[in-house]
Amino acid sequence: MLCPDGSKAEARVEWEDVKYGECRVSVTCEGRATEGRRIDYFDALEQAHLLFEADGYRLLCYGASLNVFPSGMGRGLDTGTGVLPIQV
């Protein structure tokens, strides 16, 4: 995790299937925790890390990159865990 002051801190990201059609991703860093629950892991990760970004933190992982998005097939078959870089 990139902190607002430019330093880096270790973050823990956990995921689980809550029930069919609902995935949960939790992000914990520096005593703070957020959680996202969505239809796939990509959307759940986005929901969880956007709460940190509102306070100036940036999650440093491939799935949180601005130019990464899951393919339609990846979302349907793999619950959004496989992502591809895109160029606009």
MDAnalysis code that builds the backbone (N, CA, C; Angstrom):
import MDAnalysis as mda
import numpy as np

u = mda.Universe.empty(264, n_residues=88, atom_resindex=np.repeat(np.arange(88), 3), trajectory=True)
u.add_TopologyAttr("name", ["N", "CA", "C"] * 88)
u.add_TopologyAttr("resid", np.arange(1, 89))
u.add_TopologyAttr("resname", ["MET", "LEU", "CYS", "PRO", "ASP", "GLY", "SER", "LYS", "ALA", "GLU", "ALA", "ARG", "VAL", "GLU", "TRP", "GLU", "ASP", "VAL", "LYS", "TYR", "GLY", "GLU", "CYS", "ARG", "VAL", "SER", "VAL", "THR", "CYS", "GLU", "GLY", "ARG", "ALA", "THR", "GLU", "GLY", "ARG", "ARG", "ILE", "ASP", "TYR", "PHE", "ASP", "ALA", "LEU", "GLU", "GLN", "ALA", "HIS", "LEU", "LEU", "PHE", "GLU", "ALA", "ASP", "GLY", "TYR", "ARG", "LEU", "LEU", "CYS", "TYR", "GLY", "ALA", "SER", "LEU", "ASN", "VAL", "PHE", "PRO", "SER", "GLY", "MET", "GLY", "ARG", "GLY", "LEU", "ASP", "THR", "GLY", "THR", "GLY", "VAL", "LEU", "PRO", "ILE", "GLN", "VAL"])
u.atoms.positions = np.array([
    [0.857, -1.160, 0.000],
    [0.000, 0.000, 0.000],
    [0.905, 1.226, 0.000],
    [0.590, 2.160, -0.872],
    [1.285, 3.442, -0.895],
    [0.494, 4.399, -0.006],
    [1.152, 4.917, 1.011],
    [0.500, 5.795, 1.990],
    [0.469, 7.236, 1.479],
    [-0.399, 8.070, 2.036],
    [-0.500, 9.463, 1.596],
    [0.816, 10.235, 1.679],
    [1.698, 9.869, 2.621],
    [2.974, 10.573, 2.761],
    [4.066, 10.036, 1.834],
    [3.723, 9.069, 0.966],
    [4.677, 8.507, 0.016],
    [5.396, 7.260, 0.502],
    [5.235, 6.912, 1.758],
    [5.853, 5.687, 2.276],
    [5.010, 4.474, 1.870],
    [5.590, 3.294, 2.029],
    [4.873, 2.060, 1.716],
    [4.595, 1.297, 2.999],
    [3.434, 0.659, 3.048],
    [3.042, -0.152, 4.197],
    [2.515, -1.483, 3.686],
    [2.703, -2.522, 4.470],
    [2.210, -3.837, 4.089],
    [0.696, -3.879, 4.250],
    [0.031, -4.414, 3.245],
    [-1.421, -4.568, 3.288],
    [-1.757, -6.050, 3.147],
    [-2.827, -6.450, 3.765],
    [-3.291, -7.837, 3.666],
    [-4.605, -7.833, 2.893],
    [-4.662, -8.668, 1.847],
    [-5.868, -8.792, 1.030],
    [-6.344, -10.237, 1.137],
    [-7.583, -10.421, 1.545],
    [-8.166, -11.756, 1.676],
    [-9.443, -11.817, 0.861],
    [-9.751, -12.994, 0.337],
    [-10.954, -13.153, -0.463],
    [-11.617, -14.473, -0.142],
    [-12.950, -14.505, -0.336],
    [-13.703, -15.735, -0.122],
    [-15.033, -15.654, -0.863],
    [-15.558, -16.820, -1.196],
    [-16.914, -16.909, -1.725],
    [-17.861, -16.878, -0.539],
    [-18.737, -15.902, -0.496],
    [-19.705, -15.815, 0.593],
    [-20.865, -16.752, 0.299],
    [-21.383, -16.643, -0.887],
    [-22.437, -17.525, -1.380],
    [-22.417, -17.415, -2.891],
    [-23.180, -18.222, -3.577],
    [-23.199, -18.173, -5.032],
    [-23.570, -16.764, -5.493],
    [-22.723, -16.179, -6.326],
    [-22.989, -14.851, -6.855],
    [-22.532, -13.712, -5.966],
    [-21.845, -14.029, -4.865],
    [-21.329, -12.962, -3.999],
    [-19.916, -13.312, -3.536],
    [-18.976, -12.460, -3.895],
    [-17.578, -12.626, -3.498],
    [-17.219, -11.519, -2.516],
    [-16.355, -11.857, -1.554],
    [-15.941, -10.882, -0.548],
    [-14.435, -10.701, -0.616],
    [-13.991, -9.445, -0.613],
    [-12.571, -9.110, -0.544],
    [-12.398, -8.127, 0.603],
    [-11.441, -8.416, 1.484],
    [-11.146, -7.482, 2.571],
    [-9.702, -7.014, 2.441],
    [-9.477, -5.743, 2.741],
    [-8.147, -5.137, 2.701],
    [-7.881, -4.551, 4.082],
    [-6.726, -4.920, 4.660],
    [-6.326, -4.428, 5.973],
    [-4.944, -3.806, 5.868],
    [-4.781, -2.605, 6.419],
    [-3.489, -1.924, 6.394],
    [-3.444, -0.904, 7.523],
    [-2.350, -0.912, 8.267],
    [-2.122, 0.055, 9.347],
    [-3.312, 0.166, 10.304],
    [-3.874, -0.978, 10.678],
    [-4.973, -0.991, 11.634],
    [-6.331, -0.628, 11.070],
    [-6.403, -0.350, 9.779],
    [-7.680, -0.027, 9.130],
    [-8.105, -1.213, 8.286],
    [-9.387, -1.424, 8.154],
    [-9.890, -2.530, 7.346],
    [-11.110, -2.081, 6.556],
    [-11.186, -2.550, 5.321],
    [-12.369, -2.312, 4.495],
    [-12.760, -3.634, 3.858],
    [-13.973, -3.670, 3.358],
    [-14.477, -4.894, 2.750],
    [-15.332, -4.541, 1.547],
    [-15.226, -5.353, 0.513],
    [-16.081, -5.211, -0.650],
    [-16.826, -6.508, -0.894],
    [-18.090, -6.423, -1.229],
    [-18.902, -7.601, -1.566],
    [-19.600, -7.314, -2.884],
    [-19.264, -8.104, -3.871],
    [-19.842, -7.919, -5.203],
    [-20.009, -9.271, -5.889],
    [-20.462, -9.216, -7.118],
    [-20.724, -10.436, -7.878],
    [-19.440, -11.166, -8.282],
    [-18.316, -10.439, -8.394],
    [-17.039, -11.097, -8.682],
    [-15.924, -10.420, -7.885],
    [-14.744, -11.068, -7.883],
    [-13.634, -10.573, -7.063],
    [-13.090, -9.237, -7.546],
    [-13.101, -9.001, -8.845],
    [-12.597, -7.733, -9.366],
    [-13.419, -6.564, -8.821],
    [-14.734, -6.668, -8.907],
    [-15.601, -5.599, -8.389],
    [-15.500, -5.468, -6.871],
    [-15.371, -6.600, -6.176],
    [-15.237, -6.553, -4.717],
    [-13.928, -5.876, -4.314],
    [-12.833, -6.173, -5.038],
    [-11.556, -5.521, -4.756],
    [-11.659, -4.024, -5.002],
    [-12.326, -3.647, -6.092],
    [-12.493, -2.223, -6.385],
    [-13.250, -1.521, -5.257],
    [-14.328, -2.118, -4.801],
    [-15.109, -1.512, -3.721],
    [-14.265, -1.368, -2.459],
    [-13.474, -2.379, -2.137],
    [-12.659, -2.340, -0.919],
    [-11.533, -1.316, -1.017],
    [-10.813, -1.278, -2.133],
    [-9.658, -0.370, -2.190],
    [-10.056, 1.077, -2.436],
    [-11.215, 1.334, -3.010],
    [-11.645, 2.719, -3.212],
    [-11.881, 3.434, -1.881],
    [-12.253, 2.697, -0.858],
    [-12.436, 3.310, 0.461],
    [-11.102, 3.786, 1.027],
    [-10.012, 3.053, 0.759],
    [-8.681, 3.509, 1.166],
    [-8.245, 4.709, 0.322],
    [-8.528, 4.665, -0.980],
    [-8.098, 5.742, -1.873],
    [-8.737, 7.075, -1.516],
    [-9.917, 7.046, -0.941],
    [-10.570, 8.293, -0.529],
    [-9.727, 9.046, 0.506],
    [-8.877, 8.314, 1.232],
    [-7.996, 8.926, 2.237],
    [-6.561, 9.067, 1.751],
    [-6.333, 8.875, 0.446],
    [-5.007, 9.089, -0.118],
    [-4.117, 7.867, -0.211],
    [-4.619, 6.684, 0.114],
    [-3.846, 5.445, 0.007],
    [-4.037, 4.833, -1.380],
    [-3.005, 4.115, -1.867],
    [-3.104, 3.428, -3.165],
    [-2.686, 1.977, -2.978],
    [-3.559, 1.060, -3.328],
    [-3.244, -0.359, -3.257],
    [-2.304, -0.704, -4.404],
    [-1.173, -1.300, -4.094],
    [-0.154, -1.608, -5.094],
    [-0.266, -3.069, -5.514],
    [-1.228, -3.356, -6.378],
    [-1.364, -4.698, -6.940],
    [-1.927, -4.569, -8.355],
    [-1.749, -5.615, -9.131],
    [-2.153, -5.594, -10.533],
    [-3.654, -5.330, -10.692],
    [-4.460, -5.927, -9.857],
    [-5.905, -5.768, -9.959],
    [-6.409, -4.368, -9.649],
    [-5.589, -3.553, -8.989],
    [-5.984, -2.182, -8.659],
    [-5.409, -1.166, -9.644],
    [-4.719, -1.632, -10.679],
    [-4.136, -0.731, -11.680],
    [-5.227, -0.075, -12.512],
    [-4.951, 1.122, -12.991],
    [-5.940, 1.861, -13.778],
    [-6.195, 1.243, -15.148],
    [-5.196, 0.548, -15.709],
    [-5.346, 0.015, -17.064],
    [-5.586, -1.491, -17.079],
    [-6.216, -2.024, -16.045],
    [-6.471, -3.463, -15.951],
    [-7.965, -3.685, -15.777],
    [-8.484, -4.661, -16.531],
    [-9.904, -4.978, -16.451],
    [-10.092, -6.439, -16.826],
    [-10.997, -7.158, -16.172],
    [-11.217, -8.560, -16.530],
    [-11.977, -8.672, -17.844],
    [-11.662, -9.709, -18.595],
    [-12.405, -9.960, -19.830],
    [-13.788, -10.493, -19.469],
    [-14.694, -10.434, -20.412],
    [-16.033, -10.970, -20.178],
    [-16.000, -12.444, -19.838],
    [-15.157, -13.196, -20.540],
    [-15.037, -14.622, -20.266],
    [-14.426, -14.847, -18.879],
    [-13.437, -14.029, -18.530],
    [-12.817, -14.154, -17.216],
    [-13.790, -13.883, -16.089],
    [-14.687, -12.951, -16.320],
    [-15.690, -12.647, -15.290],
    [-16.704, -13.773, -15.175],
    [-17.094, -14.326, -16.317],
    [-18.114, -15.364, -16.300],
    [-17.621, -16.701, -15.789],
    [-16.404, -17.073, -16.167],
    [-15.887, -18.391, -15.818],
    [-14.996, -18.389, -14.593],
    [-14.377, -17.265, -14.305],
    [-13.342, -17.236, -13.279],
    [-13.652, -16.232, -12.176],
    [-14.869, -15.803, -12.040],
    [-15.331, -14.819, -11.041],
    [-14.430, -13.594, -10.922],
    [-13.882, -13.152, -12.071],
    [-13.129, -11.900, -12.112],
    [-11.728, -11.971, -11.560],
    [-11.131, -13.175, -11.461],
    [-9.779, -13.270, -10.918],
    [-8.707, -13.123, -11.985],
    [-9.038, -13.328, -13.242],
    [-8.075, -13.142, -14.326],
    [-8.308, -11.802, -14.992],
    [-7.277, -10.951, -15.057],
    [-7.428, -9.623, -15.640],
    [-6.412, -9.407, -16.744],
    [-6.709, -8.465, -17.626],
    [-5.851, -8.154, -18.762],
    [-5.550, -6.666, -18.791],
    [-4.333, -6.284, -19.218],
    [-4.063, -4.853, -19.408],
    [-4.794, -4.355, -20.651],
    [-5.267, -3.124, -20.611],
    [-5.928, -2.528, -21.771],
    [-5.276, -1.195, -22.080],
    [-5.396, -0.775, -23.335],
    [-4.890, 0.530, -23.734],
    [-6.033, 1.328, -24.313],
    [-6.127, 2.578, -23.907],
    [-7.197, 3.451, -24.379],
    [-6.608, 4.482, -25.296],
])
